[in-house]
Amino acid sequence: MATTESRNTLPYSEQLEGYTVEYRLMSPDDRGALLAFTQMLPKEDLMFLRMDVTKPEVVDHWIENIRQGLTITVLAFDGEDNVIGYGSLHHNKMMWTRHLGELRMLASPEYRGIGLGKRLTNEVFQIAKESGLDRVFVQIPAHQPHVREMLEKLGFIAEALLTDWLIGQDDTTHDLVVMTQRVVDYHV
C-alpha cells in the first residue's frame, strides 16, 4: 500500500459546482467528523454497506485498518470541517487477491451530481497506481442503476451478477453487481 508520504497531491482544495471541497487522507483525528457524516446519512445509503459505519467501534476498526496499511481513505470536506464524502481503497498484500483493490465510496446526498464521486474515484485510482495494483473492483446493489451508470462512464465494466446476494433490513433479497476497471486503463 502507498504511504501518506508518497501522496504529494493531497491535501488540496477545489471548486465543484460552486462548492469549495477539500480533500485529504483520513487520519485518526478524523474519527469524530466521519462519525458525524455517517450518522446523518439516510438509511437507504447505509443499507448495503459492509459494516454499520455509524457505530464508533466500526470507525475505530476502519482507523486500525488504515494504521495497518489495509485501507487508504480520502475524505472530502465542505471547506469547513464537515465530511461530505469518502473514497477508500481496501487491499491486502497477503491474500491471493493481492493484485486487486476494492473501491468503496459514499457522498452526502447534498453533494451528489457535482463530480465529487468522480474526483474521489480519481484519487483512489492514483493510490492504486502508486500501490502497483492491477485492477480495482466495486460491489454495488443491482437496484442502483445511477451508481452503475456513473461507474460505467468511468470505464468500469460489470463482471458478475450475484443473484439474491444481499439481504435488506426487511429480509428481502437483492442482486449484487461486481464491476472492475484495470488500473492501467483508467485515465484521470
ChimeraX attribute file (.defattr): number of C-alpha atoms within 10 A of each C-alpha:
attribute: neighborCount
match mode: 1-to-1
recipient: residues
	/A:1	23
	/A:2	17
	/A:3	12
	/A:4	14
	/A:5	7
	/A:6	12
	/A:7	15
	/A:8	8
	/A:9	10
	/A:10	15
	/A:11	13
	/A:12	11
	/A:13	15
	/A:14	12
	/A:15	11
	/A:16	14
	/A:17	12
	/A:18	8
	/A:19	12
	/A:20	14
	/A:21	22
	/A:22	21
	/A:23	23
	/A:24	19
	/A:25	17
	/A:26	21
	/A:27	15
	/A:28	14
	/A:29	9
	/A:30	17
	/A:31	16
	/A:32	13
	/A:33	16
	/A:34	22
	/A:35	17
	/A:36	15
	/A:37	19
	/A:38	23
	/A:39	15
	/A:40	10
	/A:41	15
	/A:42	11
	/A:43	10
	/A:44	9
	/A:45	13
	/A:46	16
	/A:47	15
	/A:48	18
	/A:49	15
	/A:50	9
	/A:51	12
	/A:52	15
	/A:53	19
	/A:54	17
	/A:55	12
	/A:56	14
	/A:57	11
	/A:58	14
	/A:59	21
	/A:60	14
	/A:61	12
	/A:62	20
	/A:63	22
	/A:64	14
	/A:65	15
	/A:66	21
	/A:67	13
	/A:68	12
	/A:69	16
	/A:70	18
	/A:71	22
	/A:72	27
	/A:73	24
	/A:74	23
	/A:75	27
	/A:76	29
	/A:77	19
	/A:78	16
	/A:79	16
	/A:80	9
	/A:81	11
	/A:82	17
	/A:83	24
	/A:84	25
	/A:85	25
	/A:86	26
	/A:87	27
	/A:88	25
	/A:89	26
	/A:90	22
	/A:91	24
	/A:92	17
	/A:93	14
	/A:94	7
	/A:95	9
	/A:96	8
	/A:97	11
	/A:98	14
	/A:99	16
	/A:100	23
	/A:101	29
	/A:102	19
	/A:103	22
	/A:104	20
	/A:105	20
	/A:106	20
	/A:107	22
	/A:108	18
	/A:109	12
	/A:110	8
	/A:111	17
	/A:112	13
	/A:113	13
	/A:114	14
	/A:115	13
	/A:116	22
	/A:117	22
	/A:118	18
	/A:119	16
	/A:120	25
	/A:121	23
	/A:122	17
	/A:123	23
	/A:124	26
	/A:125	27
	/A:126	18
	/A:127	25
	/A:128	27
	/A:129	19
	/A:130	14
	/A:131	16
	/A:132	15
	/A:133	20
	/A:134	16
	/A:135	21
	/A:136	24
	/A:137	20
	/A:138	19
	/A:139	20
	/A:140	19
	/A:141	20
	/A:142	19
	/A:143	12
	/A:144	11
	/A:145	11
	/A:146	10
	/A:147	13
	/A:148	22
	/A:149	12
	/A:150	15
	/A:151	20
	/A:152	15
	/A:153	10
	/A:154	16
	/A:155	15
	/A:156	21
	/A:157	17
	/A:158	16
	/A:159	11
	/A:160	12
	/A:161	16
	/A:162	13
	/A:163	12
	/A:164	12
	/A:165	12
	/A:166	17
	/A:167	13
	/A:168	11
	/A:169	8
	/A:170	6
	/A:171	8
	/A:172	9
	/A:173	13
	/A:174	17
	/A:175	15
	/A:176	20
	/A:177	21
	/A:178	18
	/A:179	20
	/A:180	22
	/A:181	21
	/A:182	17
	/A:183	19
	/A:184	13
	/A:185	11
	/A:186	16
	/A:187	10
	/A:188	11
